[in-house]
Amino acid sequence: MTQLEISVPAGDSRVVFDDLEIGEIAVQLDDQEPEDVIEWALDALGDRIAIVTALQADGMVVLDMTARIRPDIRVITVDTGRLPQQTHAFIDEVRQRYPRAQWDVLFPDAAELQAMVRQHGTDLFLRSVQQRLLCCHKRKVQPLTRALRGLDGWFTGLRRDQWASRAAIKKVELDHDHGGIVKVNALADWTHDEIWEYIREHDVPAHPLYAQGYTSIGCAPCTRPVQSGEHDRAGRWWWEQNAPKECGIHCTIETGNFEHEAEAIFAEADQGRRWQ
């Protein structure tokens, strides 16, 4: 890999790139191996970058690659309160496998969840895309947004072949939805088969629900195994018709991508402020 020139502030200073700089870096990194992209990010951002993962296959590959370079990397995962029991058990297994990592398990705000359930019910996500996104927003997006405010970058397991909304992602880009921090998608050009080849070759732990036909794993009531011939993300929110297979973490409503969903979430936010 061609060495990139990096200017890293000393001490606790923030590391900030502008769109031109990160665009040039993205071009240079586009044909590089994931480990090279990860190493660049670790060198550039120091301890102000973390892995954000739901511990699915892609995220586990990023975690394993990164831990081989920096064993004490910070790892963030979100416990939504509706995860399968298998996920809770798997979190403990993965923490034992990577004991030097700095683990941060996030939880949604209890008061906001109580207010949401009081108004809409426990299984509001079944009624409409808008209410499903509201649930995702409270349980997943908001806790992560709060955590990212203290970082200059985050690693994801996003790949271009996962869904249409991810087809144009770069290996390194600015995340303007979270204050312009660096978003590192080191596996952007990898395929499903490459992910599982790496997992087998390096004996990386895999979520037990994969063995039961799951291909994308989220909250228990919102995830099912896929049928033969279905897309990998077909098991997420399968009752919805022509709706985006996104929760809002990687395709946020504030950008205008989901205008009709945003209306419901912002209305709920306004209502929540009136309850306080």
N, C-alpha and C positions, 0 to 999 in steps of 0.2 A: 504493500500500500504506500502511496506517496504521502510523505509526512506533511500534515497541514500545520501552518503556523497558527499558534493559539496564544492569545494574550489573556492570561488569567489573573484577575485582581488578587492581591494578597489578603490574608486574614479572612474576615467574614463578609467581605464586600460581595455584592451580587454580580453574577456573570450575565451580561446582557448582550444579545445580538440584535441587529436590525434585519429587515427582510432581505436586503441585498446581500449581506454577509452570509446569512443562513442559506439563501438560494445558491450562492456559489459553492458553499460547503456541501449542500445536498447533491449538486452535480458531481462533485469530486467523489462523493461516497456512494453514488448510485450503483456502481458496478463492484463495490467492495463486499467482502464476506461479512456476515453479521458480527462476528467477533471483532473485526476491524472498526465497524461502526460503533460498537459498544465501547471499545477502548478509546476511540476518539471522544465520545461523550464523557467518559470517566475522567479523561485528562482535562477536558475543557471545563467541566462543571464541578469537579472535585466531589465534596460531600454534600453538594446542594442538588443532587439528582437521586431519584428513587425509582425502583420498579413498582409499577402498579399492576396488580394481577388478580384475577379470580381463580388462579391456579388451574386453568384449563391447559391443554397441551401446548399451545403457543406460548403462553406465559411461563410455563415450566421450562421450556427451552431457553427463553430469555434469562430466566433466573439461573439456570444451570450454567449457561455461557458466562453470565456476569459474575457469578460466585467463583468461577475458576480464575477470574482476573482480580476481583475484589471480594473476598469472602465475607466482609463485614458490610456489604451493601444494604441500604435500607429497603425494606420490602413492605409495601402497603397493600392491604386487601380489605374489602368492605363486607362486614356481616350485616346483611339487610334485615335480619330478624325473621326471614322466610326461607333460609337456605335449607337444602336437604341435610339430613343428619350425616349422610356420607361425606358431604363437603366439610362439615365441622371436624369429622374424624380425619379427613385428608389434610386439613390445615395442620393438625397436630403432627401427622406423619411427615409433612414437608418441613415443618420447623425442626424436627429432629434430624432430618437429612442435611439441613443447612443451618447448623446451630450458631454459627458466627454472624449470620445475617441479623440485622436490626429490624425486628418485626413490629409492625404497627397495624393492629386490627381496628378498623374504624366502625363506628356504630351511628345510626341515624339519631337525630334529636328526638328524645322520648316525648316531649311536649308537642312537637309538630306532628308526630305520628298519631298521638292520641287525638289531636284536633282533626286530623284527616279522617281517621276511622270513625270518629263521632259523627262527622258530617256525611261521609260517603259509604261507610261500612267496611268490613274487613277485606272483602274480595271485590273492591271497586274496579280493579283492573279488568274484570270480565265484562263490564258494561259498555265500555267505549275505548277507543284508542286514546282519547284525551285523558280519561281517568287512569288508564294504564300508565301513560307517561307521567301523570301526576304522582302515582305511586313510586315509579322508578326514580323520579326526581327527588322525592323525600327520602327514600331508602338508600339510594346509591349515589346520585349526582351531588347532592348537597354535602354529604360527609366528605367525599373526595375533593370537592371544590375547596372546602375549608383547609384540607391538608395540603393541597397544591399551592396555597398562598405563601407557604414558607419555603418553596423550592424554586430552583431555576430551571429544572428540567425533569422529565419523567420518561421511563422506558415503558413501551407497550408491546403487546404481542400481535398487533394488527398486521394483516396481510391483504394484498390487493385482490386476491381471489376469493375473499370471504363473503363479500356482498357488494352490490353496486355502489353503495355510498362510500366504499373504501377503495375503489378501483384506482383512484388517482393519488393515493397517499405517497409521500416521499419518505425516504429513510430518515431524514432529518428535516423538521419543519418548525415554524413558530406556531405556538398554540395561543392564538389571540383570544380564545374563549376563556383562557386562564391567565390573563395578564401578560401574554407575549413570552411565556417561558418556552423552552425547547422541548419538543415532543420527538422522541426517538423511536422509530418503527424499524428496528434493525432487520426484522424478518419480512419486510414489505414484499420482496420479490420471491419469497419461498412459496412452495406448494404444500398442500396437505400431506403428500407422500414424503416430502423432505422433512417435515416436522416429525412424523412418526418414525422415519429412519433414524433421525438423531436420537429420539427417545430410546429406541431399542439399542442403538450402538453404545450409548452412554449410560444405560440403565437408569434413566430419569424416572422418578415416580409419576404415575399416571392416575388420574381420578378414577375411582372404581366404577363410576356410572358409565364410562366408555364401554366397559365390557357388557353392559346391558342395553346397548344400542343407542345411547345418547351421543350426540356429536357436538353439541353446544350446550353448556350447563349454566343455568342461572338459578333463580329462585325456584323452590319446589313446585308451587302451583302453576308456574309459567313455563315449565320445561317438560318435554316428553321425548321418548326415543323417536328417531326418524324411521320412516318406512323406506323400503328399497327404492332407489331412484330419486329420493327426495334430496333437496339441497341440505348442506350441513346445518344451516340455521333454520330449517323448516320446523324444528321442534320448539322454537321459541315463539311464544304468543301465537300458537297455531290457529286459534279461533278467529284471529283478525283477518280481514280481507284487504289485500292491496295496501297494507300498512308497512312502514319501515321496520326492519328487524333490528332496531336500535333502542337503547334505553335512554340515551341522551349524554352518556359519558364521552363518547367519541364523535357524536354528531349532535352537538348541543342545540337546544331550541332557541337560545338567545341569538344565534347567527342568522335566523330567518329561514333555516332549512325546513323547519316543521312549523309553518305559520299557524296552522289550525290547532296544533297541539299546544303551541305557546300560549294561545289565548286562555286555555283552561288553567295552565300552570301559573301564569301571571295573575289571573283572577283569584286563584287559591292563595297565592302569596299575599295579595292585598287583603284577603279575608283574614289570613293568619295574623297580619299586623294589627287588624282591628280586635282580634281576640287577646292580644298581649296587653 
